[in-house]
């Protein structure tokens, strides 16, 4: 958004800050759960390049966001989420869960020290087929190959991303193989701080530091596009691998992509059958108890949000006004 509308929005949000309007949503917040969905935390600010760094926040930005969240919320863990689901009450401060998707190395090297200094628990959802490898997560590999072969063609990237996330899984895999055969990938053009995955030793270090581990499947497919056997393998094998490598039970799963079209009642039932007790989706709103334990909404926290937009969202005022 740019131009007069952007100026009006920015001015309005600053006014909300100035006059303390966010407090109007305090009652709305108390009955709900905020689940923040992060991906990566990197050392430097990349606000000048949001198209490539939209799924990351800087270390400084992350520390500031945790401080803001701590003003209005009580940080919780997975046990706290289960308690919130069953309680039915309105705590003095609503709960907030911090979560990370995919399993990037920067989760340990940059995010974890910030979390530990602030005394904040977090759950890390691991894509187990990528842990301990030098692979790029398939949507990012696809985007990198397309941009290296056709620099600046962001429209093509968006179109291919949408296609791959809506296509049957076999069709998606076939397209990726064709793309790999027809393009080259320059490793020097990849920001390793952003894209490198944890090793299993590093995952064990996270667990030893007191952080919780969850599943983000094996290969990060869109679960609603899988057949029953593929779905079973993705859910069961990822959970089993985490247990075998760490001795920790992965009791929660975050559905890849996580939108309304990306998981179904059949996916939720399969997650329960695989031994999970919580399943996390994504959405633009707070989680509510009526979502149930297998469709809890998370808010994706992308980088480069202004302080006014961040406060407007976490206060619940955006949800209340919408």
Buried (B, 14 or more C-beta within 10 A) or exposed (E): EEEEEEEEBBEEBEEBBEEEBBEBBBEBBBBBBBBBBBBBBBEEBBEEEEEBBBBBBBBEBBBBBBEBBBEBBEBBBBEBBBBBBEEEEEBEBBBBBBBBBBBBBBBBBBBBBBBBEBEBBBBBBBBBBBBBEEBBBBBBBBBBBBBBBEEEEEEBBEEBBEEBBBBEBEEBBEBBEEBEEEBEBEEEEBBEBBBBBBBBEBBBBBBEEEBBBBBBBBBBBBBBBBEEEBBBBBBBBBBBBBBEBBEBBBBBBBBBBBBEEBBBEEBBEBBBEBBBBBBBBBBEBBBEBEBEBBBBBBBBBBBBBEBBBBBBBBBBBBBEEE
